[in-house]
Structure formats: C-alpha cells, structure tokens
Amino acid sequence: QVQLVETGGGLVQAGGSLRISCAASGRTVTNYTMGWFRQAPGKEREFVATTRWAAGWTYIAEYADFVKGRFTIFRNNRENTVSLQMNSLKPEDTAVYYCAARQAAESRAYTEYEYWGQGTQVTVSS
C-alpha cells in the first residue's frame, strides 16, 4: 500500500505562486506514475499533471493545456516526494488539489489511479 499526504495549499492572490507537495510512504514510488488532479466545487475531478518513469532513468512530464507554461511537476526520489510548482495563478485554479499514484503507465484518467491523498485546498483570489 502507498500512503500519500499533500501539503502546501493555501490562499494566494492572482498572479502569485504556490508550491504543493506530496509525500509518499509505505513503498518507494520511484517507478510509479505520479499525478496531480484537482476538483473545484460542483465540478468533476480533472487532470493537471503527471510524471512517469521512462527508460534511461528519466522522467516524462505531461500537463493539461490550461496549466502548460505555468505549472511544473517534479519529483525527489530520495525523499519519495512529488511537487507541483504553480506560477501565474488564476482564480479559476481554485480547487482542492489531489496527489495520486499508479504502478502502470501514464494516464490522465483519475479513475485509473490506485492511491490518493486527502487533498489540499488552493484558493486564488482576484
């Protein structure tokens, strides 16, 4: 089993930056696909970014179009963590952000992830 705990959410003004992190325990997630998803009130959970292991000990990141150029996902294997650096935040980025993990290949479908954190609230004021 993998346990995931998100930290770092909060309130920020539009145009500001925030970094949220996810600490994994129970297993080493070096070769897991790690993802960030978000869910705003009344909306379905949506894909934000993933990072997956690729051949040659490299990682490939994928982003939703609405965060490309603003968000960066990165992982620290020594600490078994994955983080999301969010810049140029917009009010529409307000949501609960969830960290997720799966042993298989990259996926943008939240239903295909096996492990989830409890979520962290990100609120962007205008």
N, C-alpha and C positions, 0 to 999 in steps of 0.2 A: 504494500500500500504506500501511496505517496500522499503526504500532507502538505498543503500549500497555505501560506499565510501572506496576505498582502499588507503593505504598509505605505505610508507616504501621501495618502489622499489629503484633500483639504480645500480651502477656498482661495481662489486666485482671481485677479482681475483679467479682463480680456486683454490679450497680447502678452500675458505673462507666461511663466514656465513652471513646470512641476515635474518631479520625478517620483514615480511609484515603483515599488519593488515587491518581489515575490520570493519568499524563502521556502525552499523545498526541504522536506525531511522524510525519513523512512527509507528512501532509496536515492541513489545518485542519479540525477536526471541528465547526465552528460549526453546521452544519445536519445533523449526524449524530444519530441516536438513540444515546444512551449508556446503558449499563445496568450494573448490579451484580448478580451472581449469586453463589451460594455452594454449596459442596459439603462435606458432612460425611462422615466415613469410613463406607463402606458404604451411602451414600445417593446418590440421583440429584441432579444439579445443579439448583438451584431459583432462581427469580426472586426478587429482593429489591426493586429499584427501577430506574426508568428516568427519563430526562429527554429530551424531544424538542422540537425547534423547532416553533413554531406561528406562525401569521400574526401580523403586527404586532410581530415581534422579541420575542416572549415564549416562554417555555419552560413546558411542562407536565410535571409530575412524577406518576408513578404508583408505588404502593407495594404490596407484598404485605401482606395483612391482618395477618400476625404481626409486622410492624415499624411499622405505622402509629402515629404519635404518638411513636415512639421514634427513628426514623432520618430523616435529611433528606439528600436528594441535591441537590447544587448544582454549577454549572459556572462556570469562569472562562475566558471566550473569549480574553481577552488572553494568558493563559498556556497555553491549549489543554489545560486540565485539567478533570477532574470528580472530585468528592469525595463521600464518604459520612460524615456525622456520625452516630455511633451512641451513643445515650444509654440509660440504664437497661438495660444489657446483662444478658443472662441466660445461664446455662451452655448452654442449647440454641442460642444464637447461635454457639457454637464451630464453626468451619468454615474452609475456605480460601475467601477472597473473590476473585472474578474481575471484572475490568472488561471490558466488551465494547462493540463499536461496530457499527452497521449504517447504511447510507445510506438505507434505506427508513423507513417509519413505525414507530411504537412497537410492540414485540412483547414478550410475556412468555415466549416460547419460545426457549430458549437455542440450539436448532438453527438458528434464523434469523439469528443474528449471524455476521458475516463475520470480525471481528477480535477477538482475545483477548489479554489479558495473561497473565503466567505465574502470577498468583495471589499472595495474601499471607495468611498464617495469622493468624487471630484466635482467641485462646483465652480463654474466660471461666471463671474458677474460682469455685466455690461457697463 
